[in-house]
Amino acid sequence: MRKPAQKTSPKSAAPSYFHLHLVSDATGETLLAVGRAAAAQYATVSPIEHVYPLIRNQKQLDAALKEIEENPGIVLYTMVDRELAARVETRCREMGAPCLSVLGSVLALFQSYLGAETTPRVGGQHTLNAEYFRRIDALNFTMLHDDGQHTETLEEADVVLVGISRTSKTPTSIYLANRGIRAANVPLVPGIPLPQGVDQLKHPLVVGLFASPERIVQVRQNRLLGLNAVQPDSNYVDRQSVSEEITLSKQLCAHHGWPLIDVTRRSIEETAAAVIALLHDRRRGEVAS
């Protein structure tokens, strides 16, 4: 019998939990993204994730199904092998566990539109093709040009992010690189001029990142605590000083005509999406002209 999600008492602020089983014959990244996107819509309940990657034979699948039976919950799966997929459906039906093929409906739609059968390929999106190696090249470029390094070759970048400390420049750059975008980042430090040539860049899109003073101070204080290097009198965490840093960075970007993105309440993914939108707009403008 299926166990209900664990409930807390009305007086407790703690959320309820449910088991979310993700069964994949590849890495499971697709399932993780879909599962987390869906679970995020439920503020009062959180998933306990069970990920079963690289399930490609009956023995591996049986081990996963055993754990699902011990911890009943929602089952999402992506399986190219039809026999394994049928086995998942049958056992989940027997256990009374809700089960869904995440790609099933999408593939059916593609098939009806394209009028062609699929060519089953396990982990097909991870093929070592030109696109894959473009992403690896972008990641290498981004790591080499992190935090203002090797500014002499910034002209080779697609995007250059500028901003004061703790505006998520590095993680945003890495996320962009994973999308195949050669991203670099340059810190804006009080009293230190921009590295030579940054204000003359032609090919890259230069984007400024900023956040509210409260957010910057909070992140910086947490960083200092993590490093056991608390400096109460430091301008680094002084709100007035931080406000001045932000103002100067925004003025600099406005002077050079660089677009600005407020990252105060944005995740890394959302910031990267905003950068990509700006990059696409720029490229469309270049084509149109």
C-alpha positions as a Python dict, from the first residue, in 0.01 Angstrom:
ca = {
    (1, 'M'): (0, 0, 0),
    (2, 'R'): (130, 342, -88),
    (3, 'K'): (248, 551, 205),
    (4, 'P'): (116, 909, 217),
    (5, 'A'): (352, 1204, 233),
    (6, 'Q'): (472, 1265, 587),
    (7, 'K'): (267, 1542, 748),
    (8, 'T'): (366, 1789, 1012),
    (9, 'S'): (142, 1927, 1283),
    (10, 'P'): (-41, 2255, 1206),
    (11, 'K'): (183, 2436, 1453),
    (12, 'S'): (500, 2324, 1277),
    (13, 'A'): (650, 2534, 997),
    (14, 'A'): (841, 2237, 859),
    (15, 'P'): (723, 2117, 517),
    (16, 'S'): (585, 1773, 432),
    (17, 'Y'): (793, 1533, 225),
    (18, 'F'): (735, 1279, -48),
    (19, 'H'): (959, 1035, -231),
    (20, 'L'): (1043, 1119, -591),
    (21, 'H'): (1202, 836, -789),
    (22, 'L'): (1388, 923, -1111),
    (23, 'V'): (1476, 621, -1325),
    (24, 'S'): (1695, 683, -1630),
    (25, 'D'): (1901, 482, -1877),
    (26, 'A'): (2130, 785, -1914),
    (27, 'T'): (2259, 1045, -1667),
    (28, 'G'): (1921, 1142, -1521),
    (29, 'E'): (1976, 1514, -1582),
    (30, 'T'): (1654, 1551, -1780),
    (31, 'L'): (1452, 1388, -1503),
    (32, 'L'): (1616, 1598, -1234),
    (33, 'A'): (1534, 1918, -1420),
    (34, 'V'): (1172, 1819, -1481),
    (35, 'G'): (1118, 1680, -1131),
    (36, 'R'): (1262, 1984, -958),
    (37, 'A'): (1072, 2225, -1181),
    (38, 'A'): (745, 2052, -1093),
    (39, 'A'): (822, 2015, -721),
    (40, 'A'): (914, 2384, -697),
    (41, 'Q'): (547, 2471, -759),
    (42, 'Y'): (452, 2320, -422),
    (43, 'A'): (575, 2543, -142),
    (44, 'T'): (452, 2323, 143),
    (45, 'V'): (596, 1990, 29),
    (46, 'S'): (951, 1888, -61),
    (47, 'P'): (1078, 1586, -255),
    (48, 'I'): (1320, 1329, -124),
    (49, 'E'): (1499, 1249, -449),
    (50, 'H'): (1606, 897, -542),
    (51, 'V'): (1805, 901, -867),
    (52, 'Y'): (1880, 579, -1057),
    (53, 'P'): (2106, 663, -1354),
    (54, 'L'): (2241, 429, -1622),
    (55, 'I'): (1966, 166, -1575),
    (56, 'R'): (2024, -50, -1883),
    (57, 'N'): (1941, -408, -1787),
    (58, 'Q'): (1685, -604, -1590),
    (59, 'K'): (1908, -660, -1287),
    (60, 'Q'): (1976, -287, -1247),
    (61, 'L'): (1609, -208, -1292),
    (62, 'D'): (1499, -466, -1036),
    (63, 'A'): (1730, -305, -777),
    (64, 'A'): (1570, 33, -846),
    (65, 'L'): (1218, -109, -831),
    (66, 'K'): (1297, -273, -496),
    (67, 'E'): (1390, 65, -349),
    (68, 'I'): (1078, 222, -499),
    (69, 'E'): (867, -47, -330),
    (70, 'E'): (1038, 25, 4),
    (71, 'N'): (985, 403, -32),
    (72, 'P'): (663, 452, -232),
    (73, 'G'): (619, 779, -415),
    (74, 'I'): (607, 938, -760),
    (75, 'V'): (809, 765, -1034),
    (76, 'L'): (939, 952, -1339),
    (77, 'Y'): (1143, 766, -1598),
    (78, 'T'): (1319, 793, -1933),
    (79, 'M'): (1387, 452, -2086),
    (80, 'V'): (1467, 384, -2452),
    (81, 'D'): (1441, 5, -2415),
    (82, 'R'): (1070, -75, -2451),
    (83, 'E'): (1089, -392, -2243),
    (84, 'L'): (1246, -207, -1951),
    (85, 'A'): (994, 75, -1987),
    (86, 'A'): (709, -177, -1985),
    (87, 'R'): (857, -338, -1674),
    (88, 'V'): (860, -2, -1495),
    (89, 'E'): (496, 62, -1588),
    (90, 'T'): (382, -286, -1482),
    (91, 'R'): (558, -288, -1144),
    (92, 'C'): (447, 66, -1059),
    (93, 'R'): (88, -27, -1142),
    (94, 'E'): (117, -331, -915),
    (95, 'M'): (260, -117, -634),
    (96, 'G'): (5, 159, -683),
    (97, 'A'): (283, 411, -748),
    (98, 'P'): (204, 695, -992),
    (99, 'C'): (437, 660, -1289),
    (100, 'L'): (511, 876, -1595),
    (101, 'S'): (743, 856, -1897),
    (102, 'V'): (876, 1212, -1911),
    (103, 'L'): (966, 1197, -2280),
    (104, 'G'): (677, 976, -2392),
    (105, 'S'): (431, 1254, -2479),
    (106, 'V'): (703, 1469, -2633),
    (107, 'L'): (823, 1186, -2858),
    (108, 'A'): (463, 1112, -2963),
    (109, 'L'): (417, 1476, -3061),
    (110, 'F'): (741, 1475, -3262),
    (111, 'Q'): (638, 1154, -3435),
    (112, 'S'): (294, 1286, -3533),
    (113, 'Y'): (445, 1605, -3675),
    (114, 'L'): (750, 1455, -3844),
    (115, 'G'): (574, 1142, -3963),
    (116, 'A'): (873, 927, -3878),
    (117, 'E'): (959, 667, -3618),
    (118, 'T'): (1220, 741, -3356),
    (119, 'T'): (1569, 594, -3373),
    (120, 'P'): (1622, 491, -3009),
    (121, 'R'): (1954, 615, -2870),
    (122, 'V'): (2034, 591, -2500),
    (123, 'G'): (2168, 929, -2383),
    (124, 'G'): (2139, 1066, -2735),
    (125, 'Q'): (2165, 1424, -2609),
    (126, 'H'): (2514, 1349, -2478),
    (127, 'T'): (2663, 1250, -2814),
    (128, 'L'): (3026, 1355, -2864),
    (129, 'N'): (2949, 1581, -3157),
    (130, 'A'): (3058, 1929, -3263),
    (131, 'E'): (2812, 2091, -3022),
    (132, 'Y'): (2956, 1892, -2731),
    (133, 'F'): (3312, 1997, -2809),
    (134, 'R'): (3198, 2357, -2852),
    (135, 'R'): (3072, 2350, -2495),
    (136, 'I'): (3398, 2202, -2370),
    (137, 'D'): (3593, 2472, -2554),
    (138, 'A'): (3369, 2738, -2401),
    (139, 'L'): (3423, 2595, -2052),
    (140, 'N'): (3801, 2593, -2097),
    (141, 'F'): (3790, 2954, -2217),
    (142, 'T'): (3573, 3061, -1924),
    (143, 'M'): (3795, 2899, -1661),
    (144, 'L'): (4100, 3062, -1819),
    (145, 'H'): (3932, 3405, -1815),
    (146, 'D'): (3779, 3393, -1469),
    (147, 'D'): (3809, 3692, -1233),
    (148, 'G'): (3988, 3923, -1474),
    (149, 'Q'): (4256, 3681, -1592),
    (150, 'H'): (4413, 3698, -1940),
    (151, 'T'): (4233, 4018, -2039),
    (152, 'E'): (4455, 4043, -2347),
    (153, 'T'): (4238, 3778, -2517),
    (154, 'L'): (3894, 3900, -2403),
    (155, 'E'): (3811, 3997, -2761),
    (156, 'E'): (3766, 3623, -2827),
    (157, 'A'): (3480, 3602, -2576),
    (158, 'D'): (3111, 3600, -2664),
    (159, 'V'): (3015, 3764, -2333),
    (160, 'V'): (3211, 3955, -2069),
    (161, 'L'): (3044, 4002, -1730),
    (162, 'V'): (3153, 4294, -1511),
    (163, 'G'): (3047, 4373, -1158),
    (164, 'I'): (3160, 4426, -802),
    (165, 'S'): (3248, 4138, -572),
    (166, 'R'): (2970, 3883, -495),
    (167, 'T'): (2745, 3952, -793),
    (168, 'S'): (2767, 3588, -911),
    (169, 'K'): (2994, 3659, -1207),
    (170, 'T'): (3186, 3330, -1192),
    (171, 'P'): (2896, 3086, -1154),
    (172, 'T'): (2699, 3271, -1421),
    (173, 'S'): (2998, 3253, -1656),
    (174, 'I'): (3032, 2878, -1596),
    (175, 'Y'): (2661, 2824, -1658),
    (176, 'L'): (2688, 3018, -1986),
    (177, 'A'): (2990, 2808, -2086),
    (178, 'N'): (2783, 2494, -2036),
    (179, 'R'): (2549, 2641, -2295),
    (180, 'G'): (2840, 2679, -2538),
    (181, 'I'): (2894, 3052, -2476),
    (182, 'R'): (3251, 3170, -2428),
    (183, 'A'): (3206, 3386, -2118),
    (184, 'A'): (3465, 3581, -1922),
    (185, 'N'): (3426, 3800, -1616),
    (186, 'V'): (3606, 4106, -1485),
    (187, 'P'): (3571, 4234, -1127),
    (188, 'L'): (3510, 4601, -1058),
    (189, 'V'): (3727, 4696, -760),
    (190, 'P'): (3707, 5038, -586),
    (191, 'G'): (4008, 5254, -667),
    (192, 'I'): (4136, 5018, -937),
    (193, 'P'): (4076, 5109, -1303),
    (194, 'L'): (3937, 4864, -1555),
    (195, 'P'): (4200, 4638, -1710),
    (196, 'Q'): (4340, 4789, -2026),
    (197, 'G'): (4127, 4728, -2332),
    (198, 'V'): (3804, 4621, -2160),
    (199, 'D'): (3635, 4948, -2251),
    (200, 'Q'): (3742, 4902, -2615),
    (201, 'L'): (3600, 4554, -2670),
    (202, 'K'): (3412, 4515, -3000),
    (203, 'H'): (3313, 4148, -3042),
    (204, 'P'): (3196, 4047, -2692),
    (205, 'L'): (2871, 4163, -2537),
    (206, 'V'): (2970, 4332, -2210),
    (207, 'V'): (2704, 4304, -1939),
    (208, 'G'): (2707, 4459, -1593),
    (209, 'L'): (2574, 4267, -1292),
    (210, 'F'): (2461, 4438, -973),
    (211, 'A'): (2253, 4365, -665),
    (212, 'S'): (2102, 4557, -376),
    (213, 'P'): (2341, 4674, -102),
    (214, 'E'): (2161, 4452, 151),
    (215, 'R'): (2211, 4145, -65),
    (216, 'I'): (2579, 4217, -133),
    (217, 'V'): (2651, 4281, 236),
    (218, 'Q'): (2473, 3960, 336),
    (219, 'V'): (2666, 3746, 86),
    (220, 'R'): (2998, 3909, 178),
    (221, 'Q'): (2939, 3858, 550),
    (222, 'N'): (2861, 3491, 491),
    (223, 'R'): (3178, 3459, 285),
    (224, 'L'): (3391, 3616, 559),
    (225, 'L'): (3235, 3388, 819),
    (226, 'G'): (3308, 3088, 600),
    (227, 'L'): (3670, 3198, 573),
    (228, 'N'): (3691, 3278, 946),
    (229, 'A'): (3801, 3625, 846),
    (230, 'V'): (3538, 3853, 997),
    (231, 'Q'): (3638, 4220, 971),
    (232, 'P'): (3365, 4433, 1136),
    (233, 'D'): (3525, 4765, 1035),
    (234, 'S'): (3604, 4667, 679),
    (235, 'N'): (3452, 4866, 392),
    (236, 'Y'): (3395, 4526, 232),
    (237, 'V'): (3080, 4476, 441),
    (238, 'D'): (2997, 4839, 521),
    (239, 'R'): (2658, 4918, 371),
    (240, 'Q'): (2744, 5277, 275),
    (241, 'S'): (3067, 5169, 108),
    (242, 'V'): (2889, 4889, -76),
    (243, 'S'): (2620, 5133, -194),
    (244, 'E'): (2892, 5357, -336),
    (245, 'E'): (3051, 5057, -513),
    (246, 'I'): (2719, 4971, -673),
    (247, 'T'): (2656, 5329, -781),
    (248, 'L'): (2999, 5358, -941),
    (249, 'S'): (2959, 5026, -1121),
    (250, 'K'): (2622, 5132, -1262),
    (251, 'Q'): (2764, 5467, -1371),
    (252, 'L'): (3053, 5292, -1544),
    (253, 'C'): (2819, 5063, -1735),
    (254, 'A'): (2592, 5351, -1831),
    (255, 'H'): (2894, 5549, -1956),
    (256, 'H'): (2996, 5265, -2189),
    (257, 'G'): (2642, 5171, -2287),
    (258, 'W'): (2668, 4826, -2130),
    (259, 'P'): (2333, 4667, -2032),
    (260, 'L'): (2275, 4601, -1663),
    (261, 'I'): (2109, 4306, -1491),
    (262, 'D'): (1986, 4320, -1132),
    (263, 'V'): (2075, 3982, -978),
    (264, 'T'): (1932, 4054, -633),
    (265, 'R'): (1648, 3804, -663),
    (266, 'R'): (1767, 3606, -963),
    (267, 'S'): (1906, 3256, -960),
    (268, 'I'): (2219, 3183, -1163),
    (269, 'E'): (1999, 3019, -1427),
    (270, 'E'): (1773, 3325, -1450),
    (271, 'T'): (2068, 3561, -1476),
    (272, 'A'): (2222, 3347, -1750),
    (273, 'A'): (1889, 3339, -1935),
    (274, 'A'): (1875, 3720, -1926),
    (275, 'V'): (2231, 3739, -2062),
    (276, 'I'): (2148, 3491, -2340),
    (277, 'A'): (1840, 3697, -2433),
    (278, 'L'): (2057, 4010, -2460),
    (279, 'L'): (2310, 3819, -2670),
    (280, 'H'): (2039, 3692, -2906),
    (281, 'D'): (1894, 4044, -2941),
    (282, 'R'): (2236, 4179, -3028),
    (283, 'R'): (2303, 3909, -3286),
    (284, 'R'): (1961, 3960, -3444),
    (285, 'G'): (2038, 4330, -3466),
    (286, 'E'): (2372, 4259, -3635),
    (287, 'V'): (2202, 4033, -3891),
    (288, 'A'): (1930, 4290, -3960),
    (289, 'S'): (2188, 4563, -4021),
}
